[in-house]
Amino acid sequence: MADRQSCTLVGTVKDEGPYLLEWIYYYKLIGFDRIAIASNDCSDGTRQMLDYLDTVGEITHLENSGQPKGTSEDPQNRAYERFWADPAITASDWILVADADEFLNIHVGDGTIDALFAALAEISPQRADMISATWRVFGNGGIVGFKDVPVIAQFDQAAPAGTHNIQRYTAFKTMFRPRFVRKPAIHRPRLKPRFQDGSHPVNWVNGSGQPMPERYLKQGWRSFEASLGRDLVSMNHYMIKSSEAFLMKRYRGTANSADQERIDFSYFETFNANDVRETSIQRHVPALQARIDDIKAAHPHLARLHAQSLEWHREKLDTARQAVVAEMPEIAAKLGLD
């Protein structure tokens, strides 16, 4: 349609090769027309996959391992700074910052961005400027083995839909119009002073299309009772995946190199949420799998890179699994690896 709003996904990755195609083509499937990904310090073929996808025009890839003068030491924030300086990205109508284990789950219409915008327009004639989608944390569902199967197809056990005594369960990710924003960040952007202090209006809504409390203009990245809403959109967060995939997550670190110690085995116990079954995103699986199959068929070199990344992970996993079983049998038992 002529007046369609453009949407850009901005993300950072490190050694996410097995999951890249699913993540990229999911967001393309639901209506994102630009995918901008920064990678840093990769060993599993992630960089090569992203370079190839950039070369053939599927994404924009920023190699972000080095630290250019004047940029942030932390790779994640450095990537956001560098992307924010790119006019091709800031020209987008909407930007979403998300990680490779986060999938925007739109609950209205056909599950696309256009359906979300249409639903928001029905709720209020005032144009939305920012939309926060609260996490829905997913556990391993009892799945131990690492498989080359779409994450959204494998895992359907999640935390309950409401608030939670572990506050990080209700963190949110925020889509935003660039003109209101001073700089992007992991969960929500930092607003320009005139919007942050309320002297100029910004229509910031939650996942049910209701206004976010005014205090969020200055700070806040989690939903509480007054801000929680998931009727229109939420963010599926596959923090654990399978037990073996979690083991790899623990040993390879994250795109945020300053946060390495965050992912330990208590993390597994905290976020392995298997309370209720939640399958709404799985309506996209057939179309997503078809897109992945098509891109592999059209680009045999990409298919080979994907296969090589899988093999790298499986080799590392064998070593990590043997070490955990031998050195930490209690933890191995909790993960189902014994």
C-alpha positions as CSV (number, residue, x, y, z in Angstrom):
1,M,0.0,0.0,0.0
2,A,1.2,3.5,-0.8
3,D,1.1,4.8,2.8
4,R,2.7,1.8,4.4
5,Q,5.0,2.7,7.3
6,S,8.6,1.4,7.1
7,C,10.0,-0.6,9.9
8,T,13.6,-1.4,10.8
9,L,14.8,-4.1,13.1
10,V,18.1,-3.3,14.8
11,G,19.9,-6.1,16.6
12,T,23.3,-7.3,17.9
13,V,24.6,-10.9,17.8
14,K,27.5,-13.0,18.8
15,D,27.7,-16.7,17.7
16,E,24.1,-17.0,16.8
17,G,24.6,-18.8,13.5
18,P,22.0,-21.6,14.0
19,Y,19.3,-19.1,14.7
20,L,20.0,-16.3,12.2
21,L,17.8,-17.4,9.3
22,E,14.7,-18.0,11.5
23,W,15.1,-14.7,13.3
24,I,15.7,-12.6,10.2
25,Y,13.0,-14.1,8.1
26,Y,10.5,-14.1,10.9
27,Y,10.8,-10.3,11.1
28,K,10.6,-10.0,7.3
29,L,7.5,-12.2,7.4
30,I,5.6,-10.0,9.8
31,G,6.5,-6.8,7.8
32,F,9.9,-5.4,8.7
33,D,11.5,-4.1,5.6
34,R,15.0,-3.4,6.9
35,I,17.0,-5.7,9.1
36,A,20.2,-4.1,10.5
37,I,22.5,-6.5,12.5
38,A,25.8,-5.9,14.2
39,S,28.0,-8.8,15.1
40,N,31.1,-8.9,17.3
41,D,33.8,-11.4,18.1
42,C,32.1,-14.3,16.3
43,S,33.7,-17.8,15.8
44,D,30.8,-19.9,14.6
45,G,30.3,-18.5,11.1
46,T,27.8,-15.8,12.1
47,R,29.9,-13.1,10.6
48,Q,30.2,-14.9,7.3
49,M,26.4,-15.6,7.1
50,L,25.6,-11.9,7.8
51,D,28.2,-10.7,5.3
52,Y,26.7,-12.9,2.6
53,L,23.1,-11.8,3.4
54,D,24.3,-8.2,3.3
55,T,26.0,-8.8,-0.1
56,V,22.8,-10.2,-1.6
57,G,20.7,-7.3,-0.3
58,E,18.8,-9.2,2.4
59,I,20.1,-7.3,5.4
60,T,22.5,-4.6,6.5
61,H,25.5,-6.0,8.5
62,L,27.8,-4.0,10.7
63,E,31.0,-5.8,11.8
64,N,31.4,-4.4,15.3
65,S,34.3,-6.2,16.9
66,G,36.7,-3.3,17.0
67,Q,36.2,-0.1,18.9
68,P,36.4,3.0,16.7
69,K,37.7,6.1,18.4
70,G,35.0,7.8,20.4
71,T,32.6,4.9,20.5
72,S,31.3,2.8,23.5
73,E,33.5,0.1,24.9
74,D,30.4,-2.2,25.3
75,P,29.7,-3.8,21.9
76,Q,25.9,-3.6,22.2
77,N,25.8,0.1,22.9
78,R,28.5,0.7,20.4
79,A,26.4,-0.9,17.7
80,Y,23.4,1.2,18.6
81,E,25.6,4.4,18.4
82,R,26.9,3.4,15.0
83,F,23.5,2.5,13.6
84,W,22.0,5.7,15.0
85,A,24.5,7.6,12.9
86,D,23.3,5.9,9.7
87,P,20.7,8.1,7.9
88,A,19.3,5.1,6.1
89,I,18.2,3.6,9.4
90,T,17.0,6.8,11.1
91,A,14.9,7.6,8.0
92,S,12.6,4.6,8.9
93,D,9.2,5.4,10.2
94,W,9.7,2.9,13.0
95,I,12.7,1.2,14.7
96,L,12.7,-1.8,17.0
97,V,15.8,-2.9,19.0
98,A,15.6,-6.6,19.6
99,D,17.9,-9.6,20.3
100,A,18.1,-12.9,18.4
101,D,16.1,-14.7,21.1
102,E,13.2,-12.1,20.9
103,F,10.3,-12.5,18.5
104,L,7.6,-9.8,18.3
105,N,4.3,-11.6,18.7
106,I,1.4,-9.6,17.2
107,H,-2.0,-11.0,18.4
108,V,-4.4,-9.1,16.1
109,G,-5.4,-9.7,12.5
110,D,-2.8,-11.7,10.5
111,G,0.0,-11.1,13.0
112,T,1.8,-8.5,10.9
113,I,3.0,-5.0,11.7
114,D,0.2,-3.6,9.4
115,A,-2.4,-5.4,11.5
116,L,-0.9,-4.0,14.7
117,F,-1.0,-0.4,13.3
118,A,-4.6,-0.9,12.1
119,A,-5.7,-2.1,15.6
120,L,-4.0,0.8,17.3
121,A,-5.8,3.2,14.9
122,E,-9.1,1.7,15.9
123,I,-8.3,2.2,19.6
124,S,-7.3,5.8,19.4
125,P,-7.4,8.4,16.6
126,Q,-4.1,9.8,18.0
127,R,-1.2,8.4,16.2
128,A,1.1,6.1,18.3
129,D,4.7,7.3,18.5
130,M,6.1,4.5,20.7
131,I,4.8,0.9,21.5
132,S,6.2,-1.2,24.3
133,A,5.8,-5.0,24.0
134,T,6.2,-6.8,27.3
135,W,8.3,-10.0,27.4
136,R,6.7,-13.4,27.6
137,V,9.5,-15.7,29.0
138,F,9.6,-19.2,27.5
139,G,11.3,-22.2,29.1
140,N,12.7,-25.4,27.6
141,G,9.5,-27.3,27.8
142,G,11.5,-30.3,28.9
143,I,13.4,-30.4,25.6
144,V,17.1,-31.3,26.2
145,G,18.6,-31.7,22.7
146,F,19.9,-29.0,20.4
147,K,18.0,-29.3,17.1
148,D,17.9,-27.4,13.8
149,V,14.2,-26.7,14.1
150,P,12.7,-23.2,14.4
151,V,12.7,-22.0,18.0
152,I,9.1,-20.7,17.7
153,A,8.1,-24.2,16.6
154,Q,9.9,-26.1,19.3
155,F,9.1,-24.1,22.5
156,D,5.5,-23.5,23.7
157,Q,5.8,-23.5,27.5
158,A,6.0,-20.0,29.1
159,A,5.5,-17.9,32.2
160,P,1.9,-16.9,33.1
161,A,0.6,-13.8,31.2
162,G,0.3,-11.4,34.1
163,T,2.8,-9.7,36.4
164,H,5.4,-11.9,38.2
165,N,7.3,-11.8,41.4
166,I,10.5,-11.9,39.4
167,Q,10.4,-8.4,37.9
168,R,12.6,-9.2,34.9
169,Y,9.9,-11.4,33.6
170,T,8.0,-8.3,32.6
171,A,10.7,-6.3,30.9
172,F,9.6,-4.7,27.7
173,K,11.0,-3.9,24.2
174,T,9.9,-0.7,22.5
175,M,9.2,0.2,18.9
176,F,9.7,4.0,18.3
177,R,9.5,6.8,15.8
178,P,13.1,8.1,15.5
179,R,12.2,11.8,15.6
180,F,11.4,11.6,19.4
181,V,14.6,9.8,20.3
182,R,18.0,11.0,21.5
183,K,19.5,7.6,21.3
184,P,18.3,3.9,21.2
185,A,18.9,1.5,24.1
186,I,18.2,-2.2,24.9
187,H,14.7,-1.9,26.2
188,R,13.5,1.6,25.5
189,P,15.0,4.6,23.8
190,R,16.3,7.7,25.6
191,L,14.0,10.6,24.6
192,K,15.0,14.0,23.5
193,P,14.8,16.5,26.4
194,R,11.6,18.2,25.2
195,F,9.7,14.9,25.1
196,Q,11.3,13.5,28.3
197,D,10.2,16.5,30.4
198,G,6.7,16.4,28.9
199,S,6.8,19.9,27.4
200,H,6.1,18.3,24.0
201,P,3.7,15.4,23.7
202,V,4.7,11.8,22.7
203,N,2.0,9.1,22.5
204,W,3.6,6.1,24.1
205,V,1.4,3.1,24.4
206,N,1.7,-0.4,25.9
207,G,1.0,-3.7,24.2
208,S,-2.8,-3.2,24.6
209,G,-2.7,0.3,23.0
210,Q,-3.2,2.1,26.4
211,P,-1.1,5.1,27.5
212,M,2.1,4.3,29.3
213,P,2.4,6.1,32.7
214,E,4.1,9.4,32.4
215,R,7.0,8.4,34.6
216,Y,8.4,6.2,31.8
217,L,9.3,9.3,29.8
218,K,12.3,9.6,32.1
219,Q,13.1,6.1,33.1
220,G,11.9,2.5,33.4
221,W,12.2,-0.7,31.3
222,R,9.8,-3.1,33.1
223,S,6.0,-3.4,33.1
224,F,4.1,-3.3,36.3
225,E,0.3,-3.3,36.9
226,A,-0.2,0.2,35.6
227,S,1.7,-0.4,32.4
228,L,1.2,-4.1,31.6
229,G,-0.7,-4.9,28.5
230,R,-0.5,-7.7,25.9
231,D,-3.8,-7.7,24.1
232,L,-2.3,-6.4,20.8
233,V,1.4,-7.3,21.0
234,S,4.0,-8.9,23.2
235,M,7.5,-10.1,22.9
236,N,8.2,-13.8,23.0
237,H,11.6,-14.2,24.8
238,Y,13.3,-17.6,24.4
239,M,15.9,-17.1,27.1
240,I,16.6,-20.8,27.6
241,K,15.7,-22.7,24.5
242,S,16.8,-26.4,24.9
243,S,19.0,-27.4,27.8
244,E,21.9,-28.0,25.3
245,A,21.3,-24.7,23.6
246,F,21.4,-23.0,27.1
247,L,24.7,-24.7,27.8
248,M,26.1,-23.2,24.6
249,K,24.7,-19.8,25.6
250,R,26.5,-20.1,29.0
251,Y,29.8,-21.0,27.4
252,R,29.9,-18.6,24.4
253,G,28.8,-15.4,26.3
254,T,26.6,-12.7,24.8
255,A,26.9,-9.8,22.4
256,N,27.3,-7.6,25.6
257,S,30.8,-8.5,26.6
258,A,30.6,-6.5,29.8
259,D,27.8,-8.8,31.0
260,Q,29.5,-12.2,30.8
261,E,28.9,-13.4,34.3
262,R,25.1,-12.8,34.0
263,I,24.5,-16.1,32.4
264,D,25.2,-18.8,34.9
265,F,23.2,-21.9,36.0
266,S,21.1,-20.0,38.4
267,Y,19.9,-18.1,35.3
268,F,18.5,-21.4,34.0
269,E,16.6,-22.0,37.2
270,T,15.2,-18.5,37.2
271,F,14.1,-18.2,33.6
272,N,13.2,-21.8,32.7
273,A,9.5,-20.9,32.7
274,N,7.2,-23.8,31.8
275,D,4.0,-22.8,33.6
276,V,1.4,-22.6,30.8
277,R,1.2,-23.5,27.1
278,E,1.4,-20.6,24.7
279,T,1.2,-21.3,21.0
280,S,-0.1,-18.1,19.4
281,I,3.1,-17.4,17.5
282,Q,3.1,-20.8,15.9
283,R,0.6,-19.8,13.2
284,H,3.6,-18.3,11.4
285,V,5.6,-21.5,11.4
286,P,4.5,-22.9,8.0
287,A,5.2,-19.6,6.2
288,L,8.4,-19.1,8.0
289,Q,9.7,-22.5,7.3
290,A,8.9,-22.1,3.6
291,R,10.8,-18.8,3.5
292,I,13.8,-20.4,5.2
293,D,13.7,-23.3,2.7
294,D,13.4,-20.9,-0.2
295,I,16.3,-18.7,0.8
296,K,18.5,-21.8,1.3
297,A,17.5,-23.2,-2.1
298,A,18.2,-19.8,-3.8
299,H,21.5,-19.4,-2.1
300,P,23.4,-22.7,-1.7
301,H,26.4,-21.0,-0.2
302,L,24.2,-19.6,2.6
303,A,22.8,-23.1,3.2
304,R,26.4,-24.4,3.5
305,L,27.3,-21.6,6.0
306,H,24.3,-22.5,8.0
307,A,25.2,-26.1,8.1
308,Q,28.8,-25.3,9.0
309,S,27.6,-23.2,11.9
310,L,25.4,-26.0,13.2
311,E,28.5,-28.3,13.1
312,W,30.6,-25.8,15.0
313,H,27.9,-25.6,17.7
314,R,27.5,-29.4,17.9
315,E,31.3,-29.9,18.4
316,K,31.5,-27.2,21.1
317,L,28.4,-28.6,22.7
318,D,29.9,-32.1,23.0
319,T,32.9,-30.7,24.8
320,A,30.8,-28.5,27.1
321,R,28.4,-31.3,27.9
322,Q,31.1,-33.7,28.8
323,A,32.7,-31.1,31.1
324,V,29.5,-30.4,32.9
325,V,28.6,-34.0,33.4
326,A,32.1,-34.8,34.8
327,E,32.6,-31.7,36.9
328,M,29.1,-30.6,37.9
329,P,26.9,-33.7,38.0
330,E,24.2,-32.0,40.0
331,I,23.9,-29.2,37.5
332,A,24.0,-31.7,34.6
333,A,21.1,-33.5,36.3
334,K,19.1,-30.3,36.5
335,L,19.6,-29.6,32.8
336,G,18.7,-33.2,31.9
337,L,22.2,-33.8,30.5
338,D,23.1,-36.9,32.6
